[in-house]
């Protein structure tokens, strides 16, 4: 999320706050509702997680924690503040693969 924001690669119309929930000792797990993901809440693992501090009108917020966006999408780019690979839930990965054109996956 941090590297995609305006001050880094400028790929998303967002600014992100690094370690927004705290340093490594403040890591936590939480079930979040993730827009576009069916099947109930998504178990999210937050480790030194950022949040989106502000975002442009073309950015869709997919999930928030305590009112802070932690998953966003703009066009074909999704940025998340948590680690889905640690949750044992492949729904987010499946969604991203399904939405990626086949010719892009074979390149």
C-alpha positions in Angstrom: 0.0 0.0 0.0 2.8 2.4 0.9 4.7 2.1 -2.3 1.6 2.5 -4.4 0.6 5.9 -2.9 1.1 9.4 -4.3 4.5 10.0 -2.6 6.1 6.8 -3.9 5.1 5.3 -7.2 1.9 7.4 -7.6 -0.1 4.4 -8.9 -3.1 5.0 -6.6 -4.7 8.3 -5.7 -4.1 7.7 -2.0 -1.7 8.7 0.8 -0.9 6.0 3.3 0.2 6.3 6.9 3.0 3.9 7.7 2.7 1.7 10.9 -0.6 3.4 11.5 -1.9 0.8 14.0 1.5 0.6 15.7 4.8 -1.1 15.4 5.3 -4.9 15.3 4.4 -5.5 18.9 0.9 -4.0 18.1 0.2 -6.6 15.4 -3.3 -8.0 15.5 -5.8 -10.2 13.7 -9.4 -9.2 13.0 -12.3 -10.3 10.8 -13.2 -7.7 8.3 -16.0 -7.4 5.7 -14.2 -7.1 2.4 -16.4 -5.7 -0.4 -16.5 -8.0 -3.4 -15.6 -11.1 -1.4 -18.5 -13.5 -0.8 -18.7 -16.0 2.0 -18.6 -13.8 5.1 -15.9 -11.9 6.9 -12.3 -12.2 5.9 -9.7 -13.0 8.6 -7.1 -10.3 8.3 -3.6 -10.4 9.8 -2.2 -6.9 10.4 1.6 -6.6 11.0 2.9 -3.0 11.2 0.0 -2.2 9.1 -0.6 1.1 7.3 -4.0 2.7 6.6 -5.1 5.0 3.9 -4.9 8.6 5.3 -6.8 10.1 2.4 -7.9 9.1 -1.1 -9.3 10.5 -4.3 -12.8 10.2 -5.6 -11.9 7.3 -8.0 -10.7 5.1 -5.2 -13.2 2.6 -3.7 -12.8 1.6 -0.1 -13.2 -2.2 0.2 -12.6 -2.5 4.0 -12.1 -0.3 7.0 -10.9 -0.8 10.6 -11.9 1.8 13.2 -13.0 4.1 10.3 -9.6 3.9 8.6 -9.5 2.3 5.1 -7.3 -0.8 5.0 -8.3 -2.1 1.6 -8.8 0.0 -1.5 -9.2 -0.3 -5.2 -8.7 2.0 -8.1 -9.1 0.6 -11.7 -7.3 -2.7 -11.7 -5.1 -2.1 -8.7 -6.0 -3.4 -5.2 -4.0 -2.3 -2.1 -4.4 -3.9 1.3 -2.9 -3.2 4.7 -3.1 -6.8 5.9 -1.5 -10.1 5.0 -4.1 -12.5 3.3 -1.4 -15.1 2.7 -1.2 -15.7 6.5 -4.9 -16.2 7.0 -5.3 -19.5 5.1 -8.1 -18.0 3.1 -7.6 -17.9 -0.7 -10.7 -15.9 -1.6 -8.9 -12.6 -2.2 -6.2 -14.3 -4.3 -8.9 -16.2 -6.3 -10.7 -12.9 -7.0 -7.6 -11.3 -8.3 -6.7 -14.2 -10.5 -10.2 -14.4 -11.9 -10.2 -10.7 -12.8 -6.8 -10.8 -14.5 -7.0 -11.4 -18.2 -5.6 -14.9 -19.2 -3.1 -13.4 -21.6 -1.6 -11.4 -18.7 -1.3 -14.5 -16.5 0.6 -16.4 -19.1 3.2 -13.7 -19.8 
